[in-house]
Amino acid sequence: MLLPGCGSQPGAGSAAGPLTMPFLRVAPDNTVTVISKHLEAGQGVWTGLPAIVAEELDASWAQIRVESAPAEVPTYQNLAFVPMGAHAQLTGGSTAVANSWQQLREAGATARAMLVAAAAARWGVPATDITVSEGVVSHAGTGRKATLGELAGAAAKLPVPANVPLKNPTDFKIVGNEKLPRLDARAKSTGKQQFAIDVMLPEMMTAVVMRPPRFGARASSFDASKAKAVAGVVDVVQIPRGVAVVGRDMWSAKKGREALTVTWDESDAEKRGTTELMKEYRALGRGKEALTVKEVGDADAALAHAVKRVEGEFEFPYLAHATMEPLTAVCRLSPDKCEIWAGCQFQTGDQAAAAAAVGLKPEQVTINTLAAGGTFGRRATPDSDYVSEVASIAKATGGKYPVRLIWTREDDITGGRYRPLNYHRITAGLGKDGKVAYGQRIVGQSILIGTPFESVLVKNGIDPTATGGSAAEQYDLDHAHVSWTPSKVGVPVLWWRSVEHTHMAFSKEVMIDELAQAAGEDPVAFRLKLLGTHPRHVGALKLAAEKAGWDNPFPKEKGRGRGVAVHESFGSVVAQVAEVTVSGNKITVDRVVCAVDCGIAVTPDIVKAQMQSGIGYGLSAALYGKITLTDGHVDQTNFHQYQVLRINDMPRAVEVHIVPSRNPPSGVGEPGVPPIAPAVANAVRAATGTRLHTLPFDLAAARRAKA
């Protein structure tokens, strides 16, 4: 059974189109359905990927549809990870459009060539004399015309050509169109878009899970008598991650969980709090045990002879993803088949995890990928936690009924998989010759070590998701030494929108700005001198500065300041200028000017939206985001304690400018996040003279430390 919007294999759930290819289907009704191998989580891939196909196909945008691809590798693998040895279908690293660009251009062009060949054979004219525009195939000499749908059946009988020519980018009409409507806008704005929580199957039950109060603990026993006495509760079962309560509806399951008594084995649980952990991190940061990440010249000697020095210690908290839609998944299990409905970000891993949980082979698991209400990395866990849970519940209940698992907001906030706690210690200096020296120690948890990704991505013990994006990589430094000390903590961590760049960009851009101040130089001019081999950084930085009016005198009003930051992540470079007003200890961000170099902007409106979104998400972490633990227990449970940015906190003006480019597209979902916090911190220092090195910002604490 397939539900509207639940994703399916190409061709299922609608009339079979006679021209079916891995990435598109042309139906007799003249619709063109693009098969998306990537999850739509609000970032716009259900528009960006179809735009690439439609451009090369010369289709009309009005005839374009989109649906999710099945979990199938290698057909739908993410090509960005193949060179690393990873063959998996996943959405992450801001790679969806970038890795699909050439693939989908060729898919659209190949389909076009087949449709043109079919028309040429039908009309008895040379294919070179045929044109395609807005989904209509025409021959001017004879006046013959046909729609794509009318030719699809004949085209399907032709051999698939190889090495078809692609368009010259100067001829693009859909790619780069700033007014291109999103394909999912109407469904999402009218409530018709299907998410996992909307899935309804016959006899389906709803489940919630009681998980350990401390990370690493396990259920040793439980008493379900009171839970089962709750009206509507049908089952209480133990699964590897806790104890599940299954009810006829969410309310029954939730009330049953409240009545459940579980005894926990906490012998292996993490019992430290974040205060103790940060104290340990500071000690590790001063120790000698560390792995060298990047080394250029002789940083120690250069720093010893520097005529100008700045030093800083930076602290970063755990952060929850706090997606609009908490984790939800549906499972229907039969003896030889398992079906999953979810906003799957990592289809290959989810398929394997579900198979392991129910005792089937991966090919016996069908993944129906739905739209997700945000993810920011949370739905791509190496162990597919929530998918494993729903499959385990279905197995434990004998497959008697379909199960819908719902995480409450409290489950989400207290459930771990946080952006790691981090500590940086940096010393930077200028020599008599003006050369920069830079020494950095990073202390924090590895996201990759101990997961299936370790063998693919961890090299020489270095986790790039903990250490990438340093000043030694992004500036022309004569002397630099960057090292990392991995910590051992039982708190589960995960990539969080822009991953390592969330902390690496902050410390880098704040220290570079403070070094510019020590040198008595303009922050933009100082950066430009260090970016000689980074032309894309230069282009983005100059554009942001120009649009912000950087060369014009900034109003010298009390509490007003302006700051800048530039950073590369996921193949794109983003520069941001922030203007702030500081009143007492309150920071108000008034204006942000953003410039992004992301190669060819396939859908410019979505690029701008993602920069705005990244700025909002980054500001949320800079001003409020913080998960703390006391004796191993998470202190925050919902938005009254884990505050996120409110609409009144957004800058009154956010301007986004795209650097013109002919390069292939690069990431836009994440790169807007890293520069905003340092740009604001630099603006606050310009306004008040107070250095902000700890996130989220606490201006009062920083002033006390300064005093």
N, C-alpha and C positions, 0 to 999 in steps of 0.2 A: 504493500500500500504506500503510495506516495502522496504527500501532502503539499498543497500549494506553497511554493517558496521554500520547500525543505531541501532543495538540491537533489540531483539525481544523475544517473548516467545519461550521456547524451542520447536524446531520442525518446527517453522514457517520460511519461506524464504528458505527452502531447503527440499530435499526429507525426508519424515518422517522416522526416524530410528525406527526399531522395538523394540529396548531396550532403553526405555526412563525413566530416573530417575531424581529426582529433580536437581541433580548437574552434571549429565553427560548424554550423548546420544551416543550410539554406532550404527552407520548407516551401511546399507548393503555394502556400498562402502569402509568399513573398516576404516572410519574416526571416531575419538572419539572427541566429542565436549564437552568441560567443560563449565558449566553454571556459570558465575561469578556473584556473588551477589554484588561485589564491583566495584567501578569506577576505570578505568585505567586512570590515570592522569600523566603518565610518571614514576610513582614509581615502576612499574614492576609487578603489581598483575596479569596481563594477562599472565605472565610467572610463577610466584610463585605459584598461586593457581592451574593451570594445572599440575605443576610439582608434587604436592602432590598427585593428583588423578592418574597421570600416574605412579608414583612410586608404589602405592599399586595395581594398575591394571596390572602392568608389561607390559604396552603398549610401543610401540616404540615412541620416541619423534616426529618422522616424521609424525605420523598419528594424532597428537594432534591438535585440533582447540579450539577456545574459542569464546564465545559470551556472551553478557550481559543478566542477568536475568531480568524478569519482576519485577515491583514493587509489591511485594507480601509478606505480613507478616502474620503468623510467619515463613513461609518457608525460607525466605531469610533475616531474621532479623540478626542484628549484635549481636552475642552472648556475646560480651564483656560488653554490656550495659544492658543485661537482669537482672543480679543481682542487678542493681541499680533501677530496675523497669521500664526501658525504652525498649519498644518493637518496634524497628524501623529498617528499612533498611537504613544504612548509612555507609559511608567510612570516618573514622576520628580517631584521637587518635592513629595513627600508629597501628591499630588493625586488618587490613585485613587478613594477614597471620596468626597472632596469634589466632584470634577467629575462623578461618576456619580450623586450623591444624587438630584437632581431627575429626571434621565433614567431611572433605574431605578425610582424610585417610580411614574413615569408608565407605564413599561412593565408593571409588575406590576398597577397599577390598571386599565390598558387591557385586559389579558388577563382579569382578573377580571370586568370589565363584559361582555366578550364571552361568557364562560362562563355568567354569570348570564342573559344574553339568550337563550342557547341553551336553558337550562333552562326559562326562562319560556315560550319558544315550544313546547317539547316538552310541558310540563305544562299550558299554557293558563292561566297565572296571571300577575299583574303582577310585573314584575321587582323592584319596590320591596318586595314581600312575601317575597322570597327572601333567605336569609342564607348566608354562607360561613364555615366555621370548620374549622380543622385539615384543609383540603383536601377537605371534604365540603360540597356544595351542597345546601341543604335548603329545603323549604317547609312550615312548621308546620301550615298549614291542611289540607293534603292528606296530610301525612306522607311526601311524596315526597322521596327523597334520591338523589344521584348523586355519583360522584367526579369530580375534574377531568378525569381521563383518559377517562372515559365520555362527557364532554360536549365533548371537544376537537375531534373531527371535525366536529360540527355548528357549533361556534363558529368554526371556520376558514372556514366558508362565509358568515359574516356580515361586513358592512362594519366597518371599524375605526373606532370612535368617536373623536371629538376632545374635548379638554378634559374628561376624566373627573375626578370629584372624588377628592381624596386624603384619607387618614385624618387625623384630629386626632391629634397626637403623644401625647395623653393616652390614646389607645386602643391604643398600640403594645404588642405582646406579644413579638415576636421582636427587634425593634430595642430595644436597651437591656437585653436579657436577659443577666445576668451569668454564667449557667451554660450559655450556648449552646455546644455542642460544635463544634470546628473540623471542617470537612468533609474536610480533608486529614490529620487527625491519625492515623487508622488506617493509611493507606497509607504515611505517612512513618515511623511507629513500627514497622511490620512489614517495611519494605524493599521494598514493592511500588510505591512512587512512582517514576515514570519521570523520569530526568534525561537530559541529552544523552549522558552517558557510558554509559548503559544501552541506547542505541539499537543494534539489531543488524539489519543489512540483508544480504541475500544477496551474497556475494562482496565484502563491505566490507573496505577496508584502513584502517589507522591511520597518521596522519601527525604528525610533529613538525617544527618549523621552527627552523633556526639563524638567529637574528637578530643584527644588528650589536652588537658589544660596547660601542659608544658610540652615543648617540642622534644621528641625523642621518647616520650612515654608510650606505654602500650596498655591496652585493656587486659586485665588479668581475670576479671569476673564481672558479672552484671546481674542486677535484679530487675526483671522486666514486668513484674506483677502489677505495679501501679501504672506503668505505661500502657500495658495491654487493657487496663480497666478504663482507659480514656475512650470515649465514644469515637468510632471511626478508625481507630488503630487496628491494623490487620496483621502486622508482623513486627517482630523485633529480632534482628539478626546481627551477629558479630561479623565484621569484615576486617581485612588487614589494617585499615586506617581508623578503626573505631567501632562504634555500635550504631547501626542504622535503625531508625524507626520508620515504618511504612504505614501510611494512612490513606484513607479514601480521598483526602484533600490536604492542602497545605496546613490548614489550621489544626486538623486532627494530628498530623505528624508532628507539628511543632509543639503542641500541648503534650503529646506523648513523650517527646524528648525531655520536656521540662520535668516530667514525672519519673524519668528513668534514673536509676542509681547504678553507677559504674565505679568499680575499684580499679585504680590505675597502678601499674608497675612503673615507678619513676626512677629506677636504678640507673638507667642510661639517659635520663632527661637532662636538658640544659637548664641549670638552676641559677645562672648568673644574670644580673641585670645589666642594662646598657651603661650605667654609671661605672660599674666594675669593668666592663668590657673596654670602655674608652680609656680607662686608667691603664689597663694592660696594653692597649694599642699605643699609648704614648710611650710606655716603657720599651715596647718593641721598636718604635720609631727611633729610639736613641741607641738601640743595640747594634751589634755588628752583623748579626745574621740576616742576610738579604740576598736576593737574586738580582743580578744586573739585567735590566731591561734594555737600556740604551746607553752607550758611552761614546763620547766624542771628545777628542783632545784630553786635557788633564784638568778636570774641573776642580779638584782639591787644591792644586797649586795655583790655579788662576784665582780662585776665591780667596786664597790666603794673601794674595797680592792686590786684591781689588781695591780701588780707591773709593768706590761707592758700593755699599752692601745693604740689602734688605733681606729680612728673614720673616718667616711666617709659619704658623701651625694652623692647619685647617681640619675641621671636624664635620663629618657628614653623617646624618642619622639613617636608620632604616626607613624605607618608604614603602607604603602599600600602593598597589596599582589603582585601587578604588574605581574600577570600571563602572559605568552607569548600569550595566547588566551584570549582576553577580553570576558566578559560575552556575550553569544549568546544563543538564544533558538528559536525554531519554534513551532507554535501552529496551529492545524487545528481543528476547532470547528463545530459541527453539533448539532441539537437539543437534542440528547441524548448521545453524545459522545464527549470527548475532547482528542486529541492526542498531546503529547509533545515530541519533540526531543531536547535533550540537554545533556551536560556532567554533568549529575545529581550526586551530591555527597550525597544528602539526599533524596532518592526516596520517602520515606514515607511522609516527610514534603512537598516535592514538589507536590506530588499527592494531598494531602489535601488542599494545598494552591491554586492550580489550580482549584480544585473543588469548593472551596469557591468563587473564582473570577468569575466563569462562572455560578454558581448556579446549579451545578450537585453534585452527590454523588461521593466520592473518587473512588469507584469501577467503575465509568463511565469514569475515566481518565486513559488513557494508557500512561505510561512513557517509552519512548524508550531511553535508556541510551547509549550515544555515548562516545567515547574517549574524554578526555578533555586535552587541551593544558596547563596543570598546574592548580593547584587550591590553595594549601597551606592553605586550610580552607575556601577560599572565596566563593566557590559554596555550602557551607553548612550553609546558614543563617537560623536562627530559623523561620523567616517569608518568606523564599524562595522568596526574593525580585525580582530577574529577571524573575523567572518563573511566579510569580504573575503578573508581568508587561505584559509579552507576552500574558498571558491568559486574562488579563483585556482588552488589545487592541483588541483581537479577539472578546471578548464579546461586546465591545463598537462599533465595526464595523459590528456587526450583523452576524459574521461568514461568511461573503460574500466571503472571500478568506483566504487561509492560510497566516499566518503572521510570518515573521522572524524578531526578535528583535536583534539588534546589539548595543552593547555599544562601543563607540569609546574609544581610549586610554585616552582621556581627561575625558570622563565619568567615566572611571575606577579610575583614579588617584584622581579625585575630589569627588568621590561618597561615601566616608565614608567606614564603616565596617573595620576600621583600627585596628591594634594592639594598645591597649590602651596606652595613656600617663601614665607614672608611676614615682614615686619618692620614694626612699628608704633612710632611715637614720639608720646607723648602728654604734654601739659601740661594740668592742670586746676587750677582755683582758685576760691576763695570771696571775694566782695567784702564790703565793710563792711555792705552791705544784705542779705547772705546769698545773693545771686544767684550761680549757678554759671556759670563760663566753662570752655570745653573746646576744646582744639585738638589735632587728630590728623592725622598723616601716615601713610599706608599705602604700603608698597612691596611689589610682588609681581607675578607673572605674571597675565595675563588668560587665562581659560579660553575665553572666547567669541570674542575677536578672531582673525580668520583662519579661522573656521569658518562653516558655513551659518547658524548662529544669530546671527552678528554683526549682520546687517541687521535682525533682528527684535528683539533684546534690548539691543543696545548703543546708548545714546543720548548724544549729545554727547561721544563718546569714552569714556564711563564704562561699565565692565563691572560690572553689579550683583552678579555672582557673585564679585566681588573686594572689594566695598566695602559691601554692605548690612548693616543691623543695627547701625548706630553709635549712640552715646549721643544724638546729635542727633536721631535718629529715635525713640528709645524712652524718652527722658526729656524733661521740660519744662525745657529749658535756655534761658536768656535770651541767652547768647552762645555760639556754637559755630562752628567752622570745621573741616571734615573734607576732606582732600585725598588724592589718589592719584597715585602715580608708577608707571606700568607698567614692568616690567622686560622685557628681551629676552634670553631664555634658551632654549637648544635642548632642554631637558628637557620631554617631553610631559606636560601636566597635565590634570586632569579634576575634575569635581565629585566630592566625597567626602562621605559621609553628613552632611548639614546644610551642606555647601558653605562659603560665606563666613562663616556663623555660627560655624564651628569656631574661627576666630581672632578675629572681631569681638566675639563675646560675651565671650570670655576677657578681652581687654584692657579692654573697657567695664566689666565687672562688677568686675574687680580694682581699676581706677582709682576707680570710684564708692565702693567699700568703703574704699579708702585715703583718699579725700576725706572720708568720714564719720568716719574715725578722726581726721583732721586737725581736723575741726570739733568733735570730742569728742561725737559723737552716735551713737546706736544704729544699726547698719547697716540694719535693717529700717525703723525710723522715718525715717531719712534718705532712703531710697528712696521711701517713701510720700509724702513732701513733694514729690518731683519727678515724681509720677505722677498729677497731678490730672486730666489729660486722657486717661489710659490706664486706664480702669476694669477691664479684664480683667487687666492686670498687677497691679492692686491686689487683685483677688479671688484670683488664684493665689498671690500673695505672702502675703496674710493667711492663707490656708488652710494653706499649707506651714508658716508660722511657728506657727500654732495647733497643728497636729498634731505638730510637732517640740517643742512646749513651750518655744518661744523666750522667753516671758516668765518662765519659771522659771530660777532661777540655775543656770548650767552648772557641773558639778564642777570645782573649781580644783585638779585633779591635774596634776602635771608632765607636759608633753607632750600634754595634751588640749586640743582646740580645736574651735570650731564656726564654720561660715561659711555664707553664703547667696548666692544668685544668682538672677536672674529674667531671662528673655529671651523675646522673641517671634520665631518663625520659622515659615514656611509656614502662616500664618494661625492658629497656636496659641500660647498663652502657657504657659510652664513655669517654675515656681519650685522650687528645690531647696535643702534645708538639709543640709549634710554635717557629720558628726562624725568627728574623726580623732584618732589617737594617733601621736605622733612619738617614736620611740626611736632615739637617735643620729641617723643620716641616713635612716632608714627611715620612710616614711609608710604608715600603715595606715588605711584608711577603714573605720570601724566601722559607721556607720549613715547612710543617706540617706533623707530624707523628701521626696517629690516631689508637687507639685500641678500638674495640667494642666487648662487650659481649651481644649478642642478642639471646642466646640459640642456637638451631640448625639453622645453616645458610642454609635455603632451597635453595636459589640461591646465592651462594657466590659472583658472579660477580656483581649481582644487589645490594647486601649488600654494596660492595665496592663503587659502583657507587652512592648509596644513601649517603654514608658518604662523598664522594667527593662533591656531590651536596649540602649537608647540610653545608659543610665548605664554599663553594662558596656563598651560600645564607646568611649564618651568617656573612661572611666577608663583603658582600654587605651592610648589616645593620650597621656593626661596622665602616666601612669607610665612608659610604655615606648616608644611609637611614634616611630620615627625612621629615615628613609632618608637616607643620606649618599652622596656621590660623592667619589672621588679621581681627579683627572685625567680626569674624565668617565665613569669606570667606577663602577657601583653597587657599594657595599661589602657590602651584605647579599644573601644568596641564599635563605635559608630561615628557619624559625622559631627556629633556634638563634641567629640574629643579629637577625632582626626579631621581637622578642618581642611576643607578644600576652598579654592578661590571662588568667591561669589561674584556675580556680575558687576556689582558696584566696585569691586577691586580691580577690574580690568582697566587698562589705560584708556583715557577718553579718545585717544587716537592711536591706531596701529596701522602703519603704512608699510606695504610690502612691494618691493621692486625686484623684478627678475632680470638677472644679467643675461643679455642676448648670447646665445651659444648655438653652435652646430654640433657639439659633442653629443654622444648618446646620452639618454636620460640617466640620472643618478637619483639617490634617495631623497624623499621629501617628508616622509612620515615622522621622522625623528630629528633631523638636523636643526629644526627651529628651536628645540629645547635648550641645548647647551649654552648658547651665548647670553641668554637673558639674565640669569642670576649674576654673572660677573659684570655685565653692563650696568645693572642696577647697583651693585656693590661699589663699582667705580664712581658712579654718579653720586652715591651717598657720601663717599669719601671726599669728592670734589665739593660737596655742599657743606659738609660738617668737619672734615678732617679726621673722621673716625674710620678706622679700618674694620671691615666686616670679613671675618675669616671662618665663621661658623654658620652652617645652615641648619634650620631656617634662621633668618636674620633676627637678632635680638639686640637692637640698638642700645637699649639701656645697659645690658650686660657688657657690651663692647665699650661703652663709655666708662663704666666702672673699672674695667680692666685697663683702659688707657690711663685712668687717673692713678 
